[in-house]
Amino acid sequence: MIELPVDQVRRLVADARQDVQDFLGLAGTWTEQHLPAHAAAVTTALARALDLAPAP
């Protein structure tokens, strides 16, 4: 068992969410470079799969 204070758990979850959002941004950049004709569709589908809004 691991015990953590609630504020630390919240911070860890927020950090993990930010990491996933950052990944989505990088994936969007990659698709624009390598799949320009499909970048929007791929990024939108990935955002939907990750339950996030597409990166601006």
Kinemage of the C-alpha trace (Angstrom):
@kinemage 1
@onewidth
@group {chain A} dominant
@subgroup {mainchain}
@vectorlist {calphas} color= white
{ca met a 1} P 0.000 0.000 0.000
{ca ile a 2} L 1.160 3.505 -0.795
{ca glu a 3} L -0.241 6.402 1.155
{ca leu a 4} L -0.118 9.894 -0.288
{ca pro a 5} L -1.678 13.134 0.834
{ca val a 6} L -4.656 14.185 -1.291
{ca asp a 7} L -2.913 17.334 -2.539
{ca gln a 8} L 0.002 15.244 -3.798
{ca val a 9} L -2.344 12.854 -5.626
{ca arg a 10} L -4.081 15.827 -7.255
{ca arg a 11} L -0.727 17.232 -8.382
{ca leu a 12} L 0.367 13.876 -9.783
{ca val a 13} L -2.883 13.503 -11.716
{ca ala a 14} L -2.618 17.074 -13.041
{ca asp a 15} L 0.983 16.414 -14.110
{ca ala a 16} L -0.047 13.200 -15.884
{ca arg a 17} L -2.865 15.013 -17.692
{ca gln a 18} L -0.406 17.705 -18.806
{ca asp a 19} L 1.987 15.034 -20.083
{ca val a 20} L -0.802 13.503 -22.183
{ca gln a 21} L -1.798 16.962 -23.473
{ca asp a 22} L 1.853 17.644 -24.371
{ca phe a 23} L 1.989 14.305 -26.197
{ca leu a 24} L -1.087 15.281 -28.198
{ca gly a 25} L 0.609 18.528 -29.204
{ca leu a 26} L 3.728 16.677 -30.335
{ca ala a 27} L 1.641 14.127 -32.214
{ca gly a 28} L -0.152 16.987 -33.963
{ca thr a 29} L 3.156 18.484 -35.052
{ca trp a 30} L 4.353 15.096 -36.276
{ca thr a 31} L 1.206 14.459 -38.303
{ca glu a 32} L 1.452 17.910 -39.907
{ca gln a 33} L 4.982 17.077 -41.029
{ca his a 34} L 4.448 13.465 -42.100
{ca leu a 35} L 0.745 13.201 -42.961
{ca pro a 36} L -0.255 16.735 -43.963
{ca ala a 37} L -3.351 15.618 -45.859
{ca his a 38} L -4.620 13.707 -42.831
{ca ala a 39} L -3.171 15.712 -39.930
{ca ala a 40} L -6.438 17.229 -38.715
{ca ala a 41} L -8.322 13.939 -38.836
{ca val a 42} L -5.555 11.990 -37.110
{ca thr a 43} L -5.073 14.620 -34.401
{ca thr a 44} L -8.825 14.860 -33.779
{ca ala a 45} L -9.162 11.081 -33.575
{ca leu a 46} L -6.224 10.859 -31.180
{ca ala a 47} L -7.656 13.639 -29.007
{ca arg a 48} L -10.998 11.829 -28.921
{ca ala a 49} L -9.295 8.549 -27.973
{ca leu a 50} L -7.398 10.338 -25.179
{ca asp a 51} L -10.550 12.234 -24.137
{ca leu a 52} L -8.821 15.595 -24.656
{ca ala a 53} L -9.455 18.675 -26.727
{ca pro a 54} L -7.156 18.931 -29.771
{ca ala a 55} L -4.104 21.105 -29.166
{ca pro a 56} L -4.329 24.573 -30.718
